[in-house]
Amino acid sequence: MDAVVLAGGYATRLWPITKDRPKMLLPLGDSIIINRILAELEEDDRINDVYVSTNERFAGVFREHLSNEAFEKPSVSVEPIAAEAEKQGVVWALSKLIDREDIDDDLLIVAGDNLISFDLTAFIDCFHEHGGPTLAAYDVGSREKAKAYGLVQLEGDRVVDFQEKPDDPQSTLVSIACYALPEETLDLFDEYLAGDNNPDEPGWFIDWLQSRQSVYAFPFDGAWYDIGTPDSYLDAMEWILNGDSHVSPSATTVDCSLGENVYVMDKAILRNAELENAIIFPETEITDCSVRNAIIDQATHVKGIDLEDAVVSEYTKIVSDD
C-alpha cells in the first residue's frame, strides 16, 4: 500500500505566518504538523512509498525538511502549479500524481494539515476489513460547521449518502480528508474527471464513487483539527498542551504571567508580559505587553503593545511611542 500526504495548499487564511512556509511545517507541540502523520506512516509495515504532494513553490522547502528528518519512506511529488490562481483542485492533483508516480497499489490519502486522535494503523485495519473504499468520519457537533465539509450518512459502516459542503446539513457527521482506496478504483479518477465533474475537493469524487459501489466509513471519537485558520491552529495547540503552557528551556521569561495554552519556542525573550492562548515563535522578544489569542512569528520585537486576536509576521518590530 502506498500513501499520499496532501500538502499542496497555500494556506492564505493563515497569512502572514504561512506566506513563505507551508502550514504543514508549522510547529505543533514538540513536533511538526506533517511529522505526526509521517511518523505513523513510517512505522506501519504495510505502507511502502509515501508521496508528499505539494506545489512548485514549496517543493524545495519540503525536500529540505525531509532531508533533515530520519524518515525513509517519504519523497516529494510536485504538482505543476506555482501559485494559488493556478490550482486545478485536489482530485485533479491526485489523478496527476497517480499517473506521474505510476502508482499501482492500494492508496491511503490523508491531508497533511490534519491533527487526528486516532492511529492511522487502525484506519488501515478498517480498510482491509471492508475491502473497499473507506473514509474517516467525525461528528463536528454543529450543523453550521458541517456546511464546510462532506456530510456522511451511514447504515452501519456503509456510506449510503454523501453531500459535499451542503447548504442545509441534516446531520453533523463529516468526512475528514482521510481516505483509503483499493488499487482497482484509481483508474476511476480519470473517468470522473472526463465526465466534467468537480476537480476540487476529494469529497466530490467520494460522492460520485459511492453512487457506483460500496464505500465504507471509519467513524471515530476524540479529537480532530483541520488546521487552516489562526483559531484552528491555536485550538490544535491547546489540545496538544491539554490546557497547560510550555516554555522552551532556551527561552527567557522575567516577571511574566503565563495563562493557559501558551507555547513559547526556542530563544524567545519575554519580560513583564501577560500571555494567554498564544504561540510565540523562536527568537521573538516581547516586553511590557499583554498578548491574548495571538500568534507571533519568529524574530519579532514587540514592546509596550497589547495584542489580541492578532497574527504577526516574522521579523516585525512593533514598539509603542509612549
C-alpha positions, 0 to 999 in steps of 0.5 A: 500500500502506498500513501499520499500526504496532501500538502499542496495548499497555500494556506492564505487564511493563515497569512502572514505566518504561512506566506513563505512556509507551508502550514504543514511545517508549522510547529505543533507541540514538540513536533511538526504538523506533517511529522505526526502523520509521517511518523505513523506512516513510517512505522506501519509495515504495510505502507511502502512509498509515501508521496508528499504532494505539494506545489512548485513553490514549496517543493524545495522547502519540503525536500529540505525538511525531509532531508533533515528528518530520519524518515525513509519512506517519504519523497516529494511529488510536485504538482505543476502549479506555482501559485494559488490562481493556478490550482486545478483542485485536489482530485485533479492533483491526485489523478496527476500524481497517480499517473506521474508516480505510476502508482499501482497499489492500494492508496491511503490519502490523508491531508497533511494539515490534519491533527487526528486522535486516532492511529492511522494503523487502525484506519488501515485495519478498517480498510482491509476489513471492508475491502473497499473504499473507506473514509474517516468520519467525525461528528463536528457537533454543529450543523453550521460547521458541517456546511464546510465539509462532506456530510456522511450518512451511514447504515452501519459502516456503509456510506449510503449518502454523501453531500459535499459542503451542503447548504442545509446539513441534516446531520453533523457527521463529516468526512475528514480528508482521510481516505483509503482506496483499493488499487482497482478504483484509481483508474476511476479518477480519470473517468470522473474527471472526463465526465466534467465533474468537480476537480476540487475537493476529494469529497466530490469524487467520494460522492460520485464513487459511492453512487457506483459501489460500496464505500465504507466509513471509519467513524471515530471519537476524540479529537480532530483539527483541520488546521487552516485558520489562526483559531484552528491552529491555536485550538490544535495547540491547546489540545496538544498542551491539554490546557497547560503552557510550555516554555522552551528551556532556551527561552527567557521569561522575567516577571511574566504571567503565563495563562493557559495554552501558551507555547513559547519556542526556542530563544524567545525573550519575554519580560513583564508580559501577560500571555494567554492562548498564544504561540510565540515563535523562536527568537521573538522578544516581547516586553511590557505587553499583554498578548491574548489569542495571538500568534507571533512569528519568529524574530519579532520585537514587540514592546509596550503593545497589547495584542489580541486576536492578532497574527504577526509576521516574522521579523516585525518590530512593533514598539509603542511611542509612549 
